[in-house]
């Protein structure tokens, strides 16, 4: 039983070590791999027309923030995400360079 637990613990350590590799070796951490896999937009994302999939790709965004952003539309300025309390200030600061809020014609 103890040898099974030791083997399991060693396996977990090996997995953790492989996920967080030193940048000096040219490899990236698990967090960096995750961010890259989420395919961040190459140009600013318009929060007034972005799909839920596009919003979910923003750093720190998940289904809850995405629903709140969509429910609060339209926005006349991107900072309204924070000033209206749609998302916390810290979350807004992480994405502010990645988003825009173009005015929607009525």
ZICOR-V161842 format. One record per backbone hydrogen bond with DSSP energy under -1.0 kcal/mol. NH is the residue of the N-H (numbers start at 1). CO is the residue of the C=O. E is the energy in kcal/mol with one decimal. If there is no record, write none. Layout:
BEGIN
nh->NH co->CO e->E
nh->NH co->CO e->E
END
This chain:
BEGIN
nh->5 co->1 e->-2.1
nh->6 co->2 e->-2.7
nh->7 co->3 e->-2.3
nh->8 co->4 e->-2.4
nh->9 co->5 e->-2.6
nh->10 co->6 e->-2.8
nh->11 co->7 e->-2.3
nh->12 co->8 e->-2.3
nh->13 co->9 e->-2.3
nh->14 co->10 e->-2.3
nh->15 co->11 e->-2.3
nh->16 co->12 e->-2.5
nh->17 co->13 e->-2.6
nh->18 co->14 e->-2.1
nh->19 co->15 e->-1.7
nh->20 co->16 e->-1.6
nh->25 co->22 e->-1.1
nh->26 co->23 e->-1.8
nh->27 co->22 e->-1.0
nh->33 co->29 e->-2.3
nh->34 co->30 e->-2.5
nh->35 co->31 e->-2.4
nh->36 co->32 e->-2.4
nh->37 co->33 e->-2.1
nh->38 co->34 e->-1.1
nh->39 co->36 e->-1.3
nh->45 co->98 e->-3.0
nh->47 co->100 e->-2.6
nh->49 co->46 e->-1.3
nh->50 co->46 e->-1.7
nh->55 co->51 e->-2.4
nh->56 co->52 e->-2.5
nh->58 co->55 e->-1.6
nh->61 co->58 e->-2.1
nh->66 co->62 e->-2.3
nh->67 co->63 e->-2.4
nh->68 co->64 e->-2.0
nh->69 co->65 e->-2.7
nh->70 co->66 e->-2.4
nh->71 co->67 e->-2.5
nh->72 co->68 e->-1.4
nh->73 co->70 e->-1.1
nh->80 co->77 e->-1.6
nh->81 co->78 e->-1.8
nh->82 co->79 e->-1.0
nh->83 co->79 e->-2.5
nh->84 co->80 e->-2.1
nh->86 co->81 e->-1.3
nh->87 co->81 e->-2.2
nh->92 co->88 e->-2.2
nh->93 co->89 e->-2.6
nh->94 co->90 e->-1.5
nh->95 co->91 e->-1.2
nh->96 co->92 e->-1.8
nh->98 co->95 e->-2.2
nh->100 co->45 e->-2.4
END
